[in-house]
Amino acid sequence: MMKNRTDGKVSGKRRLFLKAVTVMILLILSCSLTGCSSREKKKAEKTAKGYAKQYKGDFEKAVSQTFGSDAELTNVEGKVKRWIGELSFTPTYEALTELSGIMKKDGGIYHVTYNFKSKVLLSDYYNAAIMDSLIDTLGLDRSKIIYTKCYDSFNKTNWIEYPAEVVSIREALDDRYYVEFYIATSEPLADKTFDVYFMQCDAHNRLLEVNIFSSEEFSNLDHFKSNCQTLEISNTGGNSTVRFEKETKDIFSLYNLKDFAALRGHFENDSGDGGTVIRR
């Protein structure tokens, strides 16, 4: 019996030793991979910084030619992409052929991106015009609009950068996916069919995500403005929720909503089928 207990102790110590060795190897490997990733990040950032210095003049010229000599470009930076592959434990970094900057024009501040390889310039300068065009196409009264937001769900930004020729919802439908629009209005929505909008979507084989909220007297409007793009909106017209003061709240109660309409769907193979209005 004594021999068995001793063997058990030895076996237990061996297991602990093997675990300790395994943990040590993993720590060494992790530190090694982290060090490689850190060096790769610094290299990409250095390359991006070099791109910014080399192509800043081309960026300024593109902005001036597109928006006029009064457009001032500032905060020019190179862009670095970060991603983690399916079989990778550490992030990979790459300097993109794009520069980002801030454009000051007509008393406003706008985001601009320039691809120095393709010579394509993008900006959010016309976002307000595109939103106005969308509101008109939806058949909504501009004078009753309380708040609007356009959200790029791919880049996770509260603005959308388009080529300069995109100035209305018609061109926006042609340009890209991953776009969401949020509109708050005091206008009732019950009699709105949004037929003109759906006709535009059908013509362009595209439907952008549009969410319209109606109330004659909004509650917690500041919270709505900051969080409308995070709302958990039911695709069946059921309860829709949002986090408020560490609790899940029904958006109709929280914001004192009277009407809600979500324009959803997709168009494939030119069928024009799939556009729907979810209401509550």
C-alpha positions as CSV (number, residue, x, y, z in Angstrom):
1,M,0.0,0.0,0.0
2,M,2.8,2.4,0.8
3,K,4.4,1.7,-2.6
4,N,1.2,2.5,-4.4
5,R,0.8,5.8,-2.5
6,T,4.4,6.7,-3.4
7,D,3.8,5.8,-7.0
8,G,0.7,8.0,-7.0
9,K,2.7,10.9,-5.6
10,V,5.4,10.5,-8.2
11,S,2.8,10.3,-11.0
12,G,1.1,13.4,-9.7
13,K,4.4,15.3,-9.6
14,R,5.1,14.2,-13.2
15,R,1.8,15.5,-14.3
16,L,2.4,18.8,-12.6
17,F,5.9,19.0,-14.1
18,L,4.5,18.4,-17.6
19,K,1.8,21.0,-17.1
20,A,4.4,23.5,-16.0
21,V,6.6,22.8,-19.0
22,T,3.6,23.0,-21.4
23,V,2.5,26.4,-19.9
24,M,6.1,27.7,-20.2
25,I,6.3,26.6,-23.9
26,L,3.0,28.3,-24.6
27,L,4.2,31.5,-22.9
28,I,7.4,31.5,-24.8
29,L,5.6,30.9,-28.1
30,S,3.0,33.6,-27.3
31,C,5.7,36.1,-26.5
32,S,7.5,35.2,-29.7
33,L,4.3,35.6,-31.8
34,T,3.4,38.8,-30.0
35,G,6.9,40.2,-30.7
36,C,6.6,39.3,-34.4
37,S,3.2,40.9,-34.5
38,S,4.5,44.1,-32.9
39,R,7.3,44.3,-35.3
40,E,5.0,43.8,-38.2
41,K,2.7,46.5,-36.9
42,K,5.5,49.0,-36.6
43,K,6.7,48.2,-40.1
44,A,3.2,48.7,-41.5
45,E,2.8,52.0,-39.6
46,K,6.2,53.2,-40.9
47,T,5.2,52.3,-44.5
48,A,1.9,54.1,-44.1
49,K,3.6,57.1,-42.7
50,G,5.9,57.1,-45.7
51,Y,2.9,56.9,-48.1
52,A,1.4,59.9,-46.4
53,K,4.5,61.9,-46.9
54,Q,5.0,60.8,-50.5
55,Y,1.4,61.2,-51.7
56,K,0.1,64.1,-49.6
57,G,0.6,66.5,-52.6
58,D,-1.4,64.2,-54.9
59,F,-4.1,64.0,-52.2
60,E,-4.3,67.8,-51.9
61,K,-4.5,68.2,-55.7
62,A,-7.3,65.7,-55.9
63,V,-9.3,67.5,-53.2
64,S,-8.7,70.9,-54.8
65,Q,-9.7,69.7,-58.3
66,T,-12.8,68.0,-56.9
67,F,-14.1,70.5,-54.3
68,G,-12.4,73.8,-55.3
69,S,-9.4,75.7,-54.2
70,D,-11.1,76.8,-51.0
71,A,-11.2,73.2,-49.7
72,E,-8.5,72.8,-47.1
73,L,-7.0,69.4,-46.4
74,T,-5.6,68.6,-43.0
75,N,-4.7,65.6,-40.8
76,V,-3.4,63.5,-43.6
77,E,-2.5,60.0,-42.4
78,G,-1.6,56.6,-44.0
79,K,-4.0,53.8,-43.3
80,V,-3.1,50.4,-41.7
81,K,-5.3,47.4,-42.0
82,R,-5.5,44.9,-39.1
83,W,-7.0,41.4,-39.4
84,I,-6.7,37.9,-37.8
85,G,-6.9,34.9,-40.1
86,E,-8.8,31.7,-39.3
87,L,-5.6,29.8,-38.6
88,S,-3.7,32.6,-36.9
89,F,-3.3,33.5,-33.2
90,T,-2.0,37.0,-33.8
91,P,-3.2,39.9,-35.9
92,T,-1.6,40.7,-39.2
93,Y,-0.9,44.3,-40.3
94,E,-0.7,45.9,-43.8
95,A,-0.2,49.4,-45.0
96,L,-3.0,50.3,-47.4
97,T,-2.7,52.3,-50.6
98,E,-5.1,54.8,-49.1
99,L,-4.6,58.1,-47.2
100,S,-7.3,59.6,-44.9
101,G,-7.7,63.3,-44.0
102,I,-10.1,66.0,-42.9
103,M,-11.4,68.5,-45.4
104,K,-12.6,72.0,-44.3
105,K,-15.0,73.6,-46.7
106,D,-18.0,76.1,-46.5
107,G,-17.6,76.2,-42.7
108,G,-18.0,72.4,-42.4
109,I,-15.6,69.6,-41.5
110,Y,-15.7,66.4,-43.7
111,H,-13.9,63.1,-43.9
112,V,-11.9,62.3,-47.1
113,T,-10.1,59.2,-48.3
114,Y,-7.7,59.1,-51.3
115,N,-6.5,55.9,-52.9
116,F,-3.2,57.0,-54.5
117,K,-3.0,53.8,-56.6
118,S,-6.5,54.0,-58.2
119,K,-6.7,57.8,-57.9
120,V,-10.2,57.5,-56.4
121,L,-11.3,60.2,-53.9
122,L,-14.1,59.6,-51.4
123,S,-15.8,62.0,-49.0
124,D,-18.8,62.5,-46.9
125,Y,-19.3,66.0,-48.2
126,Y,-22.6,65.1,-49.9
127,N,-24.1,63.0,-47.0
128,A,-26.6,65.7,-46.2
129,A,-27.8,66.0,-49.8
130,I,-28.1,62.2,-50.1
131,M,-30.2,62.1,-46.9
132,D,-32.4,64.9,-48.2
133,S,-32.9,63.0,-51.4
134,L,-33.8,59.9,-49.4
135,I,-36.3,61.8,-47.3
136,D,-38.0,63.1,-50.5
137,T,-38.0,59.7,-52.1
138,L,-39.6,58.2,-49.0
139,G,-42.4,60.8,-49.3
140,L,-41.6,62.3,-45.9
141,D,-42.0,66.0,-44.9
142,R,-38.6,67.6,-44.4
143,S,-40.0,70.2,-42.1
144,K,-41.0,67.4,-39.6
145,I,-37.7,65.7,-39.5
146,I,-36.1,65.7,-36.0
147,Y,-32.9,63.8,-36.5
148,T,-31.1,61.8,-39.2
149,K,-28.0,59.5,-39.2
150,C,-26.3,57.6,-42.0
151,Y,-24.2,54.7,-40.8
152,D,-21.5,52.7,-42.6
153,S,-22.0,49.3,-41.0
154,F,-18.9,47.9,-42.8
155,N,-16.4,50.5,-41.6
156,K,-18.4,51.2,-38.4
157,T,-18.6,55.0,-38.9
158,N,-21.3,57.6,-38.5
159,W,-20.6,58.9,-41.9
160,I,-20.4,57.4,-45.4
161,E,-17.7,58.3,-47.9
162,Y,-18.8,58.4,-51.5
163,P,-17.2,59.4,-54.8
164,A,-18.0,63.1,-55.7
165,E,-20.6,62.1,-58.3
166,V,-22.8,60.5,-55.7
167,V,-25.1,63.3,-54.6
168,S,-28.5,61.6,-54.3
169,I,-30.1,58.4,-53.1
170,R,-30.2,57.3,-56.8
171,E,-26.4,57.3,-57.1
172,A,-26.0,55.9,-53.6
173,L,-28.0,52.8,-54.5
174,D,-25.6,52.2,-57.4
175,D,-22.5,52.7,-55.2
176,R,-22.3,50.4,-52.3
177,Y,-23.7,48.0,-49.7
178,Y,-23.3,48.1,-45.9
179,V,-25.2,51.3,-45.5
180,E,-27.9,52.1,-42.9
181,F,-30.1,55.2,-42.6
182,Y,-31.9,56.3,-39.4
183,I,-34.6,59.0,-39.5
184,A,-36.6,60.4,-36.6
185,T,-39.7,62.4,-37.5
186,S,-42.8,63.8,-35.9
187,E,-44.8,62.8,-39.0
188,P,-47.2,59.7,-38.7
189,L,-46.2,56.7,-40.8
190,A,-49.3,54.6,-41.0
191,D,-50.3,55.9,-44.5
192,K,-46.8,55.7,-45.9
193,T,-46.2,53.0,-48.5
194,F,-42.7,54.1,-49.6
195,D,-43.6,53.0,-53.2
196,V,-41.3,55.5,-54.9
197,Y,-38.3,54.3,-52.8
198,F,-39.0,50.7,-53.6
199,M,-39.3,51.5,-57.3
200,Q,-35.8,53.1,-57.1
201,C,-34.5,50.1,-55.4
202,D,-36.0,47.8,-58.0
203,A,-34.5,49.9,-60.8
204,H,-31.0,49.6,-59.3
205,N,-31.4,46.0,-58.0
206,R,-30.4,47.2,-54.5
207,L,-32.1,48.1,-51.2
208,L,-30.3,50.0,-48.5
209,E,-31.4,49.5,-44.9
210,V,-33.8,52.4,-43.8
211,N,-35.2,52.8,-40.3
212,I,-37.9,55.4,-39.6
213,F,-39.0,56.4,-36.1
214,S,-42.0,58.6,-35.4
215,S,-43.1,60.5,-32.3
216,E,-44.7,63.9,-31.7
217,E,-42.7,64.1,-28.5
218,F,-39.5,62.0,-28.3
219,S,-38.2,60.9,-24.9
220,N,-34.5,60.4,-24.3
221,L,-33.6,61.9,-27.7
222,D,-29.9,62.3,-26.9
223,H,-29.7,58.6,-26.1
224,F,-31.5,57.8,-29.3
225,K,-29.1,59.9,-31.3
226,S,-26.1,58.0,-29.8
227,N,-27.5,54.5,-30.0
228,C,-30.0,54.3,-32.9
229,Q,-27.5,52.2,-34.9
230,T,-27.3,49.6,-32.1
231,L,-31.0,49.1,-31.7
232,E,-32.1,45.4,-31.7
233,I,-34.9,45.8,-34.2
234,S,-37.2,42.8,-34.7
235,N,-37.6,41.5,-38.2
236,T,-41.1,40.4,-37.4
237,G,-42.4,43.6,-36.0
238,G,-42.2,42.4,-32.4
239,N,-40.6,44.0,-29.4
240,S,-37.4,46.0,-30.3
241,T,-34.9,46.8,-27.6
242,V,-31.9,48.8,-26.6
243,R,-29.6,48.9,-23.6
244,F,-30.3,51.9,-21.3
245,E,-28.7,52.4,-17.8
246,K,-27.6,48.7,-17.8
247,E,-31.0,47.4,-18.6
248,T,-32.7,46.2,-21.7
249,K,-35.6,48.6,-22.6
250,D,-38.3,48.5,-25.2
251,I,-37.6,51.3,-27.6
252,F,-41.3,52.3,-27.9
253,S,-41.5,53.0,-24.2
254,L,-38.0,54.5,-23.8
255,Y,-38.3,56.9,-26.7
256,N,-42.1,57.4,-26.6
257,L,-42.5,56.2,-30.2
258,K,-45.8,56.1,-31.9
259,D,-44.8,54.6,-35.3
260,F,-41.9,52.7,-36.6
261,A,-41.1,51.4,-40.1
262,A,-38.1,49.4,-41.2
263,L,-37.4,49.0,-44.9
264,R,-35.8,45.7,-45.5
265,G,-35.1,43.1,-48.2
266,H,-32.8,42.2,-51.0
267,F,-32.9,42.0,-54.8
268,E,-31.3,39.2,-56.7
269,N,-31.1,38.2,-60.3
270,D,-33.1,41.4,-61.2
271,S,-36.3,39.8,-59.8
272,G,-37.2,42.9,-57.9
273,D,-38.6,40.7,-55.1
274,G,-37.8,41.1,-51.5
275,G,-38.5,44.7,-50.5
276,T,-40.6,44.8,-47.3
277,V,-41.8,47.2,-44.7
278,I,-41.7,46.0,-41.1
279,R,-44.0,48.0,-38.9
280,R,-45.3,48.2,-35.3
